[in-house]
Amino acid sequence: MSTTTLDQSTFYLVDEEAEAHHPEGGTLLGFWIYLMSDALIFATLFATYGVLATAYAGGPTQRDLFELPLVALNTAILLVSSITYGFAMMAMQDGKLGGTRLWLVVTALLGMAFVGVELYEFGTLIAEGATPQTSAFLSAFFTLVATHGLHVTVGIIWIGVMLVQLGQRGLHPENQQRLMCLSMFWHFLDVVWIGVFTFVYLLGVVQ
């Protein structure tokens, strides 16, 4: 046997061993670990807001600023986007590329609507003089809500990237795994927003 043949055999053996030591579940496990670290970041922001929620510095309070109907509408938009992403995953499992891409587009549009309403809210508050510099309460509020909005924006960009990859390679196993990770990320953002809506907006107005 020639040296070239030995080298090729060795390469294939190493490649097979590498695949054996990197199972598909490893990516999902790694992404779960990332989500847990992200959850710690949001937990810190929630705790910070909880401490500073009454530090108004003579400025406006939650009752003066928050419009619950608008926030409730935005919450509904994000929750519906979670449902549409679920439809995308169902289409993926059925092997329907067109359906998967369609529901991903709908999800992205709903995500854009959510971010748009959030930016409108921020713009309205700033126009009224309620800026992050006004009080510690508003600094904590803007930081928490904007961090979540930034995550949603990243999710929208991720959906765009996945649409391109689906167009290039279809429902390849790697693309399906990436869609699974994106699904966990998107649903995680829904859970965090429910906490924001309840803890920041709802309790803030009721108190």
N, CA and C atoms as a LAMMPS dump frame, in Angstrom:
ITEM: TIMESTEP
0
ITEM: NUMBER OF ATOMS
621
ITEM: BOX BOUNDS ff ff ff
-5.0000000000000000e+02 5.0000000000000000e+02
-5.0000000000000000e+02 5.0000000000000000e+02
-5.0000000000000000e+02 5.0000000000000000e+02
ITEM: ATOMS id mol type element x y z
1 1 1 N 0.863 -1.199 0
2 1 2 C 0 0 0
3 1 3 C 0.889 1.235 0
4 2 1 N 0.527 2.188 -0.826
5 2 2 C 1.347 3.383 -0.965
6 2 3 C 1.124 4.325 0.205
7 3 1 N 2.085 5.283 0.318
8 3 2 C 1.979 6.273 1.384
9 3 3 C 0.74 7.143 1.203
10 4 1 N 0.4 7.441 -0.062
11 4 2 C -0.773 8.268 -0.339
12 4 3 C -2.045 7.599 0.137
13 5 1 N -2.146 6.27 -0.119
14 5 2 C -3.324 5.526 0.313
15 5 3 C -3.428 5.51 1.822
16 6 1 N -2.282 5.324 2.503
17 6 2 C -2.276 5.339 3.969
18 6 3 C -2.724 6.695 4.495
19 7 1 N -2.226 7.751 3.865
20 7 2 C -2.595 9.092 4.313
21 7 3 C -4.098 9.325 4.164
22 8 1 N -4.659 8.848 3.024
23 8 2 C -6.097 9.029 2.813
24 8 3 C -6.901 8.216 3.814
25 9 1 N -6.456 6.994 4.097
26 9 2 C -7.156 6.152 5.062
27 9 3 C -7.126 6.787 6.437
28 10 1 N -5.958 7.308 6.804
29 10 2 C -5.832 7.965 8.105
30 10 3 C -6.758 9.176 8.195
31 11 1 N -6.853 9.941 7.097
32 11 2 C -7.71 11.131 7.075
33 11 3 C -9.166 10.746 7.299
34 12 1 N -9.645 9.702 6.622
35 12 2 C -11.038 9.292 6.771
36 12 3 C -11.321 8.786 8.18
37 13 1 N -10.35 8.061 8.776
38 13 2 C -10.531 7.573 10.133
39 13 3 C -10.63 8.723 11.118
40 14 1 N -9.752 9.703 10.95
41 14 2 C -9.784 10.865 11.835
42 14 3 C -11.085 11.626 11.668
43 15 1 N -11.553 11.745 10.398
44 15 2 C -12.791 12.467 10.136
45 15 3 C -13.976 11.76 10.79
46 16 1 N -14.009 10.419 10.705
47 16 2 C -15.098 9.668 11.315
48 16 3 C -15.061 9.786 12.831
49 17 1 N -13.857 9.768 13.419
50 17 2 C -13.742 9.913 14.866
51 17 3 C -14.196 11.298 15.302
52 18 1 N -13.877 12.308 14.497
53 18 2 C -14.295 13.675 14.836
54 18 3 C -15.81 13.782 14.838
55 19 1 N -16.473 13.149 13.846
56 19 2 C -17.929 13.183 13.801
57 19 3 C -18.523 12.43 14.98
58 20 1 N -17.869 11.325 15.385
59 20 2 C -18.379 10.539 16.506
60 20 3 C -18.293 11.298 17.809
61 21 1 N -17.27 12.165 17.943
62 21 2 C -17.095 12.913 19.178
63 21 3 C -17.835 14.243 19.157
64 22 1 N -18.54 14.558 18.078
65 22 2 C -19.302 15.808 17.999
66 22 3 C -20.725 15.479 17.544
67 23 1 N -21.524 14.852 18.425
68 23 2 C -22.891 14.507 18.049
69 23 3 C -23.734 15.745 17.827
70 24 1 N -24.833 15.555 17.076
71 24 2 C -25.702 16.682 16.765
72 24 3 C -26.277 17.307 18.025
73 25 1 N -26.534 16.467 19.065
74 25 2 C -27.079 17.001 20.305
75 25 3 C -26.135 17.936 21.013
76 26 1 N -24.84 17.88 20.665
77 26 2 C -23.877 18.757 21.325
78 26 3 C -24.146 20.217 21.038
79 27 1 N -24.588 20.514 19.811
80 27 2 C -24.902 21.896 19.456
81 27 3 C -26.076 22.41 20.267
82 28 1 N -27.119 21.586 20.394
83 28 2 C -28.286 21.991 21.173
84 28 3 C -27.935 22.181 22.635
85 29 1 N -27.09 21.296 23.169
86 29 2 C -26.668 21.43 24.565
87 29 3 C -25.884 22.717 24.763
88 30 1 N -24.975 23.001 23.823
89 30 2 C -24.208 24.244 23.914
90 30 3 C -25.099 25.464 23.843
91 31 1 N -26.149 25.389 23.029
92 31 2 C -27.046 26.54 22.916
93 31 3 C -27.882 26.697 24.177
94 32 1 N -28.252 25.586 24.801
95 32 2 C -28.949 25.665 26.09
96 32 3 C -28.085 26.374 27.124
97 33 1 N -26.8 26.057 27.125
98 33 2 C -25.88 26.704 28.067
99 33 3 C -25.827 28.208 27.8
100 34 1 N -25.794 28.576 26.508
101 34 2 C -25.816 30.007 26.165
102 34 3 C -27.092 30.669 26.679
103 35 1 N -28.247 30.009 26.488
104 35 2 C -29.502 30.592 26.942
105 35 3 C -29.514 30.781 28.453
106 36 1 N -28.928 29.848 29.181
107 36 2 C -28.861 29.992 30.629
108 36 3 C -28.014 31.198 31.02
109 37 1 N -26.929 31.426 30.311
110 37 2 C -26.098 32.604 30.59
111 37 3 C -26.847 33.882 30.248
112 38 1 N -27.627 33.838 29.167
113 38 2 C -28.442 34.992 28.793
114 38 3 C -29.526 35.233 29.842
115 39 1 N -30.073 34.149 30.38
116 39 2 C -31.086 34.28 31.426
117 39 3 C -30.501 34.966 32.66
118 40 1 N -29.238 34.691 32.965
119 40 2 C -28.588 35.351 34.102
120 40 3 C -28.458 36.855 33.857
121 41 1 N -28.171 37.23 32.61
122 41 2 C -28.086 38.66 32.279
123 41 3 C -29.424 39.335 32.523
124 42 1 N -30.495 38.73 32.029
125 42 2 C -31.815 39.32 32.232
126 42 3 C -32.215 39.303 33.707
127 43 1 N -31.829 38.253 34.427
128 43 2 C -32.131 38.213 35.86
129 43 3 C -31.462 39.379 36.582
130 44 1 N -30.241 39.693 36.18
131 44 2 C -29.527 40.835 36.763
132 44 3 C -30.236 42.146 36.445
133 45 1 N -30.693 42.285 35.204
134 45 2 C -31.395 43.508 34.803
135 45 3 C -32.732 43.639 35.532
136 46 1 N -33.436 42.523 35.705
137 46 2 C -34.684 42.548 36.461
138 46 3 C -34.429 42.949 37.915
139 47 1 N -33.387 42.376 38.507
140 47 2 C -33.064 42.703 39.899
141 47 3 C -32.701 44.179 40.037
142 48 1 N -31.932 44.683 39.072
143 48 2 C -31.553 46.104 39.095
144 48 3 C -32.787 46.985 38.992
145 49 1 N -33.686 46.627 38.088
146 49 2 C -34.914 47.414 37.953
147 49 3 C -35.734 47.35 39.247
148 50 1 N -35.806 46.171 39.855
149 50 2 C -36.568 46.033 41.092
150 50 3 C -36.06 46.951 42.193
151 51 1 N -34.747 47.133 42.247
152 51 2 C -34.16 48.008 43.263
153 51 3 C -34.415 49.479 42.942
154 52 1 N -34.361 49.832 41.655
155 52 2 C -34.437 51.238 41.25
156 52 3 C -35.83 51.666 40.783
157 53 1 N -36.808 50.786 40.868
158 53 2 C -38.128 51.082 40.313
159 53 3 C -38.808 52.276 40.957
160 54 1 N -38.441 52.625 42.182
161 54 2 C -39.064 53.766 42.864
162 54 3 C -38.11 54.953 42.987
163 55 1 N -36.973 54.874 42.326
164 55 2 C -36.003 55.977 42.384
165 55 3 C -36.337 56.983 41.289
166 56 1 N -37.374 57.788 41.532
167 56 2 C -37.89 58.691 40.502
168 56 3 C -37.124 60.004 40.4
169 57 1 N -36.415 60.38 41.452
170 57 2 C -35.664 61.65 41.474
171 57 3 C -36.552 62.844 41.131
172 58 1 N -37.785 62.791 41.616
173 58 2 C -38.71 63.875 41.346
174 58 3 C -39.298 63.862 39.946
175 59 1 N -38.995 62.84 39.175
176 59 2 C -39.489 62.742 37.807
177 59 3 C -40.764 61.936 37.704
178 60 1 N -41.184 61.595 36.492
179 60 2 C -42.44 60.852 36.291
180 60 3 C -42.34 59.415 36.794
181 61 1 N -43.488 58.847 37.14
182 61 2 C -43.568 57.473 37.621
183 61 3 C -44.132 56.576 36.513
184 62 1 N -44.274 55.294 36.832
185 62 2 C -44.826 54.35 35.852
186 62 3 C -46.233 54.749 35.427
187 63 1 N -47.051 55.18 36.382
188 63 2 C -48.426 55.569 36.051
189 63 3 C -48.464 56.773 35.112
190 64 1 N -47.483 57.627 35.229
191 64 2 C -47.445 58.816 34.383
192 64 3 C -47.024 58.5 32.951
193 65 1 N -46.285 57.409 32.772
194 65 2 C -45.635 57.159 31.487
195 65 3 C -46.214 56.002 30.683
196 66 1 N -46.523 54.903 31.353
197 66 2 C -46.845 53.675 30.627
198 66 3 C -48.269 53.689 30.075
199 67 1 N -48.402 53.26 28.816
200 67 2 C -49.694 53.087 28.171
201 67 3 C -49.947 51.592 28.011
202 68 1 N -50.706 51.028 28.933
203 68 2 C -50.914 49.58 28.945
204 68 3 C -51.552 49.038 27.661
205 69 1 N -52.525 49.719 27.06
206 69 2 C -53.091 49.173 25.808
207 69 3 C -52.037 48.982 24.72
208 70 1 N -51.122 49.94 24.587
209 70 2 C -50.076 49.832 23.575
210 70 3 C -49.131 48.68 23.894
211 71 1 N -48.755 48.561 25.178
212 71 2 C -47.844 47.487 25.583
213 71 3 C -48.529 46.134 25.443
214 72 1 N -49.823 46.071 25.763
215 72 2 C -50.564 44.817 25.616
216 72 3 C -50.626 44.399 24.15
217 73 1 N -50.817 45.377 23.259
218 73 2 C -50.81 45.079 21.822
219 73 3 C -49.459 44.522 21.395
220 74 1 N -48.393 45.141 21.884
221 74 2 C -47.058 44.675 21.526
222 74 3 C -46.8 43.279 22.078
223 75 1 N -47.305 43.015 23.271
224 75 2 C -47.17 41.681 23.859
225 75 3 C -47.885 40.647 23.005
226 76 1 N -49.092 40.988 22.547
227 76 2 C -49.853 40.07 21.689
228 76 3 C -49.103 39.789 20.39
229 77 1 N -48.467 40.822 19.835
230 77 2 C -47.708 40.643 18.595
231 77 3 C -46.588 39.631 18.786
232 78 1 N -45.866 39.761 19.892
233 78 2 C -44.742 38.85 20.127
234 78 3 C -45.229 37.433 20.408
235 79 1 N -46.334 37.295 21.138
236 79 2 C -46.867 35.966 21.427
237 79 3 C -47.352 35.286 20.147
238 80 1 N -47.976 36.053 19.26
239 80 2 C -48.42 35.483 17.981
240 80 3 C -47.214 35.052 17.15
241 81 1 N -46.123 35.828 17.232
242 81 2 C -44.914 35.452 16.49
243 81 3 C -44.355 34.122 16.981
244 82 1 N -44.548 33.835 18.258
245 82 2 C -44.111 32.545 18.79
246 82 3 C -44.94 31.411 18.191
247 83 1 N -46.233 31.676 17.998
248 83 2 C -47.11 30.671 17.381
249 83 3 C -46.719 30.442 15.927
250 84 1 N -46.461 31.529 15.203
251 84 2 C -46.097 31.377 13.789
252 84 3 C -44.762 30.65 13.641
253 85 1 N -43.846 30.887 14.583
254 85 2 C -42.585 30.129 14.512
255 85 3 C -42.857 28.644 14.755
256 86 1 N -43.807 28.363 15.644
257 86 2 C -44.185 26.96 15.851
258 86 3 C -44.714 26.332 14.581
259 87 1 N -45.487 27.099 13.798
260 87 2 C -45.967 26.597 12.506
261 87 3 C -44.794 26.321 11.559
262 88 1 N -43.774 27.173 11.617
263 88 2 C -42.587 26.966 10.782
264 88 3 C -41.898 25.655 11.145
265 89 1 N -41.812 25.363 12.441
266 89 2 C -41.171 24.126 12.878
267 89 3 C -41.996 22.911 12.467
268 90 1 N -43.321 23.042 12.531
269 90 2 C -44.175 21.934 12.093
270 90 3 C -43.995 21.672 10.604
271 91 1 N -43.912 22.752 9.822
272 91 2 C -43.687 22.587 8.385
273 91 3 C -42.331 21.956 8.116
274 92 1 N -41.325 22.335 8.901
275 92 2 C -39.995 21.749 8.745
276 92 3 C -40.029 20.247 9.007
277 93 1 N -40.726 19.853 10.082
278 93 2 C -40.794 18.427 10.409
279 93 3 C -41.533 17.633 9.34
280 94 1 N -42.45 18.296 8.632
281 94 2 C -43.177 17.624 7.547
282 94 3 C -42.404 17.672 6.228
283 95 1 N -41.236 18.306 6.251
284 95 2 C -40.426 18.395 5.048
285 95 3 C -40.923 19.408 4.036
286 96 1 N -41.709 20.385 4.472
287 96 2 C -42.276 21.392 3.577
288 96 3 C -41.415 22.649 3.606
289 97 1 N -40.547 22.774 2.637
290 97 2 C -39.631 23.914 2.579
291 97 3 C -40.388 25.229 2.398
292 98 1 N -41.345 25.246 1.474
293 98 2 C -42.099 26.465 1.215
294 98 3 C -42.85 26.947 2.449
295 99 1 N -43.508 26.021 3.141
296 99 2 C -44.235 26.378 4.349
297 99 3 C -43.314 26.884 5.448
298 100 1 N -42.151 26.261 5.565
299 100 2 C -41.175 26.7 6.569
300 100 3 C -40.743 28.129 6.311
301 101 1 N -40.406 28.418 5.076
302 101 2 C -39.944 29.772 4.738
303 101 3 C -41.069 30.792 4.899
304 102 1 N -42.285 30.416 4.527
305 102 2 C -43.414 31.34 4.648
306 102 3 C -43.641 31.739 6.097
307 103 1 N -43.672 30.765 6.996
308 103 2 C -43.937 31.072 8.396
309 103 3 C -42.763 31.794 9.044
310 104 1 N -41.558 31.552 8.564
311 104 2 C -40.415 32.319 9.065
312 104 3 C -40.535 33.788 8.665
313 105 1 N -40.992 34.036 7.437
314 105 2 C -41.184 35.419 6.984
315 105 3 C -42.244 36.108 7.843
316 106 1 N -43.359 35.405 8.107
317 106 2 C -44.422 35.974 8.946
318 106 3 C -43.884 36.286 10.338
319 107 1 N -43.087 35.371 10.874
320 107 2 C -42.5 35.589 12.202
321 107 3 C -41.592 36.802 12.211
322 108 1 N -40.779 36.935 11.178
323 108 2 C -39.872 38.084 11.095
324 108 3 C -40.649 39.389 11
325 109 1 N -41.74 39.401 10.221
326 109 2 C -42.548 40.618 10.093
327 109 3 C -43.185 41.003 11.425
328 110 1 N -43.658 40.007 12.16
329 110 2 C -44.224 40.283 13.483
330 110 3 C -43.145 40.798 14.429
331 111 1 N -41.949 40.226 14.325
332 111 2 C -40.839 40.718 15.142
333 111 3 C -40.504 42.164 14.822
334 112 1 N -40.529 42.503 13.53
335 112 2 C -40.277 43.892 13.14
336 112 3 C -41.353 44.824 13.686
337 113 1 N -42.606 44.356 13.657
338 113 2 C -43.699 45.168 14.199
339 113 3 C -43.498 45.395 15.693
340 114 1 N -43.066 44.363 16.4
341 114 2 C -42.803 44.49 17.84
342 114 3 C -41.721 45.53 18.102
343 115 1 N -40.613 45.431 17.386
344 115 2 C -39.521 46.384 17.577
345 115 3 C -39.973 47.787 17.192
346 116 1 N -40.787 47.899 16.131
347 116 2 C -41.278 49.197 15.709
348 116 3 C -42.129 49.869 16.781
349 117 1 N -43.033 49.101 17.4
350 117 2 C -43.862 49.653 18.484
351 117 3 C -42.989 50.059 19.668
352 118 1 N -41.982 49.246 19.952
353 118 2 C -41.084 49.567 21.067
354 118 3 C -40.314 50.856 20.801
355 119 1 N -39.841 51.031 19.578
356 119 2 C -39.138 52.266 19.22
357 119 3 C -40.077 53.467 19.293
358 120 1 N -41.334 53.265 18.888
359 120 2 C -42.329 54.338 18.991
360 120 3 C -42.522 54.731 20.457
361 121 1 N -42.604 53.726 21.325
362 121 2 C -42.756 54.009 22.759
363 121 3 C -41.563 54.789 23.286
364 122 1 N -40.362 54.347 22.941
365 122 2 C -39.157 55.05 23.387
366 122 3 C -39.16 56.497 22.881
367 123 1 N -39.501 56.672 21.609
368 123 2 C -39.523 58.011 21.047
369 123 3 C -40.513 58.918 21.758
370 124 1 N -41.693 58.358 22.088
371 124 2 C -42.709 59.138 22.794
372 124 3 C -42.22 59.542 24.186
373 125 1 N -41.607 58.601 24.893
374 125 2 C -41.107 58.9 26.237
375 125 3 C -40.024 59.972 26.198
376 126 1 N -39.11 59.833 25.262
377 126 2 C -38.019 60.808 25.16
378 126 3 C -38.561 62.185 24.791
379 127 1 N -39.563 62.212 23.903
380 127 2 C -40.17 63.492 23.523
381 127 3 C -40.834 64.171 24.713
382 128 1 N -41.304 63.373 25.669
383 128 2 C -41.931 63.919 26.872
384 128 3 C -40.906 64.287 27.944
385 129 1 N -39.632 64.073 27.64
386 129 2 C -38.584 64.402 28.593
387 129 3 C -38.214 63.275 29.536
388 130 1 N -38.79 62.084 29.315
389 130 2 C -38.482 60.919 30.15
390 130 3 C -37.352 60.133 29.492
391 131 1 N -36.131 60.542 29.735
392 131 2 C -34.953 59.918 29.139
393 131 3 C -34.229 59.065 30.186
394 132 1 N -33.264 58.257 29.758
395 132 2 C -32.492 57.482 30.747
396 132 3 C -31.763 58.359 31.766
397 133 1 N -31.512 59.613 31.425
398 133 2 C -30.812 60.513 32.346
399 133 3 C -31.757 61.163 33.356
400 134 1 N -33.061 60.996 33.172
401 134 2 C -34.027 61.663 34.043
402 134 3 C -33.999 61.115 35.458
403 135 1 N -33.915 59.806 35.595
404 135 2 C -33.923 59.175 36.916
405 135 3 C -33.316 57.789 36.831
406 136 1 N -32.999 57.222 37.989
407 136 2 C -32.467 55.859 38.028
408 136 3 C -33.523 54.862 37.562
409 137 1 N -34.773 55.137 37.892
410 137 2 C -35.88 54.287 37.434
411 137 3 C -35.898 54.185 35.908
412 138 1 N -35.809 55.32 35.237
413 138 2 C -35.848 55.307 33.775
414 138 3 C -34.585 54.713 33.173
415 139 1 N -33.457 54.892 33.832
416 139 2 C -32.219 54.261 33.354
417 139 3 C -32.362 52.743 33.364
418 140 1 N -32.899 52.203 34.47
419 140 2 C -33.09 50.758 34.581
420 140 3 C -34.143 50.271 33.588
421 141 1 N -35.194 51.059 33.401
422 141 2 C -36.267 50.687 32.476
423 141 3 C -35.751 50.61 31.043
424 142 1 N -35.086 51.662 30.595
425 142 2 C -34.586 51.682 29.224
426 142 3 C -33.569 50.566 28.989
427 143 1 N -32.721 50.31 29.976
428 143 2 C -31.702 49.268 29.816
429 143 3 C -32.334 47.902 29.667
430 144 1 N -33.306 47.578 30.52
431 144 2 C -33.956 46.27 30.475
432 144 3 C -34.738 46.073 29.178
433 145 1 N -35.594 47.026 28.853
434 145 2 C -36.459 46.875 27.68
435 145 3 C -35.639 46.931 26.388
436 146 1 N -34.641 47.82 26.342
437 146 2 C -33.817 47.928 25.136
438 146 3 C -32.967 46.673 24.927
439 147 1 N -32.503 46.065 26.011
440 147 2 C -31.728 44.826 25.88
441 147 3 C -32.588 43.725 25.273
442 148 1 N -33.834 43.639 25.717
443 148 2 C -34.742 42.652 25.126
444 148 3 C -35.004 42.98 23.658
445 149 1 N -35.235 44.264 23.361
446 149 2 C -35.471 44.656 21.976
447 149 3 C -34.285 44.347 21.077
448 150 1 N -33.076 44.513 21.619
449 150 2 C -31.878 44.185 20.852
450 150 3 C -31.824 42.692 20.55
451 151 1 N -32.222 41.882 21.518
452 151 2 C -32.254 40.434 21.292
453 151 3 C -33.266 40.075 20.202
454 152 1 N -34.426 40.725 20.219
455 152 2 C -35.421 40.457 19.172
456 152 3 C -34.868 40.853 17.806
457 153 1 N -34.152 41.971 17.75
458 153 2 C -33.547 42.408 16.487
459 153 3 C -32.547 41.376 15.978
460 154 1 N -31.738 40.834 16.89
461 154 2 C -30.797 39.776 16.51
462 154 3 C -31.555 38.558 15.984
463 155 1 N -32.679 38.228 16.633
464 155 2 C -33.488 37.103 16.17
465 155 3 C -34.029 37.325 14.772
466 156 1 N -34.434 38.568 14.468
467 156 2 C -34.938 38.882 13.123
468 156 3 C -33.829 38.713 12.085
469 157 1 N -32.643 39.205 12.409
470 157 2 C -31.502 39.044 11.498
471 157 3 C -31.189 37.566 11.301
472 158 1 N -31.256 36.807 12.375
473 158 2 C -31.004 35.364 12.312
474 158 3 C -32.019 34.691 11.384
475 159 1 N -33.283 35.077 11.485
476 159 2 C -34.303 34.521 10.586
477 159 3 C -33.95 34.834 9.137
478 160 1 N -33.498 36.074 8.884
479 160 2 C -33.087 36.439 7.53
480 160 3 C -31.962 35.564 7.015
481 161 1 N -30.979 35.297 7.878
482 161 2 C -29.868 34.429 7.494
483 161 3 C -30.369 33.017 7.198
484 162 1 N -31.3 32.526 8.02
485 162 2 C -31.825 31.186 7.81
486 162 3 C -32.626 31.095 6.511
487 163 1 N -33.324 32.152 6.166
488 163 2 C -34.062 32.144 4.893
489 163 3 C -33.109 32.009 3.717
490 164 1 N -31.972 32.687 3.798
491 164 2 C -30.965 32.572 2.738
492 164 3 C -30.409 31.15 2.693
493 165 1 N -30.087 30.598 3.847
494 165 2 C -29.516 29.25 3.897
495 165 3 C -30.521 28.199 3.428
496 166 1 N -31.805 28.401 3.773
497 166 2 C -32.822 27.471 3.295
498 166 3 C -32.957 27.55 1.782
499 167 1 N -32.797 28.748 1.224
500 167 2 C -32.848 28.89 -0.219
501 167 3 C -31.681 28.212 -0.907
502 168 1 N -30.541 28.149 -0.22
503 168 2 C -29.35 27.557 -0.816
504 168 3 C -29.295 26.041 -0.645
505 169 1 N -29.651 25.554 0.552
506 169 2 C -29.457 24.136 0.858
507 169 3 C -30.732 23.407 1.244
508 170 1 N -31.851 24.119 1.312
509 170 2 C -33.11 23.471 1.672
510 170 3 C -33.117 23.021 3.131
511 171 1 N -33.941 22.006 3.4
512 171 2 C -34.07 21.501 4.765
513 171 3 C -32.974 20.483 5.073
514 172 1 N -31.748 20.91 4.894
515 172 2 C -30.583 20.087 5.235
516 172 3 C -30.568 19.872 6.746
517 173 1 N -30.069 18.727 7.222
518 173 2 C -30.025 18.479 8.678
519 173 3 C -29.365 19.606 9.47
520 174 1 N -28.31 20.214 8.921
521 174 2 C -27.667 21.313 9.634
522 174 3 C -28.597 22.511 9.74
523 175 1 N -29.343 22.795 8.675
524 175 2 C -30.3 23.895 8.723
525 175 3 C -31.423 23.608 9.72
526 176 1 N -31.855 22.366 9.777
527 176 2 C -32.893 22.004 10.742
528 176 3 C -32.398 22.201 12.168
529 177 1 N -31.142 21.86 12.408
530 177 2 C -30.583 22.04 13.748
531 177 3 C -30.485 23.525 14.1
532 178 1 N -30.109 24.345 13.125
533 178 2 C -30.041 25.789 13.358
534 178 3 C -31.425 26.366 13.622
535 179 1 N -32.424 25.866 12.916
536 179 2 C -33.79 26.324 13.157
537 179 3 C -34.264 25.923 14.55
538 180 1 N -33.818 24.776 15.041
539 180 2 C -34.153 24.358 16.4
540 180 3 C -33.554 25.324 17.424
541 181 1 N -32.303 25.695 17.203
542 181 2 C -31.652 26.655 18.107
543 181 3 C -32.357 28.003 18.066
544 182 1 N -32.708 28.446 16.866
545 182 2 C -33.423 29.718 16.725
546 182 3 C -34.794 29.643 17.393
547 183 1 N -35.429 28.481 17.326
548 183 2 C -36.717 28.298 17.986
549 183 3 C -36.583 28.488 19.498
550 184 1 N -35.565 27.889 20.093
551 184 2 C -35.35 28.052 21.533
552 184 3 C -35.098 29.511 21.882
553 185 1 N -34.314 30.179 21.051
554 185 2 C -33.988 31.587 21.285
555 185 3 C -35.241 32.451 21.216
556 186 1 N -36.079 32.23 20.202
557 186 2 C -37.268 33.057 20.005
558 186 3 C -38.278 32.856 21.141
559 187 1 N -38.49 31.597 21.528
560 187 2 C -39.427 31.319 22.621
561 187 3 C -38.884 31.841 23.951
562 188 1 N -37.579 31.805 24.112
563 188 2 C -36.952 32.367 25.31
564 188 3 C -37.261 33.856 25.415
565 189 1 N -37.199 34.571 24.297
566 189 2 C -37.492 36.005 24.302
567 189 3 C -38.955 36.263 24.656
568 190 1 N -39.853 35.369 24.253
569 190 2 C -41.259 35.501 24.641
570 190 3 C -41.417 35.389 26.153
571 191 1 N -40.752 34.411 26.739
572 191 2 C -40.837 34.22 28.188
573 191 3 C -40.3 35.446 28.924
574 192 1 N -39.176 35.959 28.46
575 192 2 C -38.593 37.149 29.095
576 192 3 C -39.553 38.335 28.978
577 193 1 N -40.175 38.499 27.804
578 193 2 C -41.08 39.64 27.63
579 193 3 C -42.308 39.537 28.527
580 194 1 N -42.816 38.331 28.741
581 194 2 C -43.935 38.161 29.669
582 194 3 C -43.528 38.663 31.057
583 195 1 N -42.276 38.376 31.441
584 195 2 C -41.771 38.892 32.711
585 195 3 C -41.693 40.408 32.71
586 196 1 N -41.236 40.989 31.596
587 196 2 C -41.157 42.453 31.49
588 196 3 C -42.548 43.069 31.574
589 197 1 N -43.489 42.518 30.827
590 197 2 C -44.841 43.06 30.812
591 197 3 C -45.471 43.007 32.202
592 198 1 N -45.279 41.884 32.892
593 198 2 C -45.897 41.715 34.2
594 198 3 C -45.196 42.532 35.272
595 199 1 N -43.885 42.403 35.339
596 199 2 C -43.109 42.997 36.43
597 199 3 C -42.909 44.493 36.25
598 200 1 N -42.685 44.928 35.018
599 200 2 C -42.364 46.339 34.776
600 200 3 C -43.639 47.146 34.502
601 201 1 N -44.397 46.719 33.517
602 201 2 C -45.543 47.523 33.085
603 201 3 C -46.763 47.335 33.981
604 202 1 N -47.224 46.085 34.103
605 202 2 C -48.475 45.835 34.802
606 202 3 C -48.39 46.206 36.274
607 203 1 N -47.385 45.681 36.967
608 203 2 C -47.253 45.99 38.386
609 203 3 C -46.914 47.464 38.593
610 204 1 N -46.174 48.048 37.652
611 204 2 C -45.823 49.452 37.77
612 204 3 C -47.03 50.372 37.749
613 205 1 N -48.03 50.035 36.928
614 205 2 C -49.238 50.858 36.835
615 205 3 C -50.189 50.575 37.988
616 206 1 N -50.247 49.314 38.414
617 206 2 C -51.192 48.929 39.478
618 206 3 C -50.755 49.49 40.827
619 207 1 N -49.449 49.496 41.087
620 207 2 C -48.95 49.958 42.389
621 207 3 C -49.318 51.418 42.636
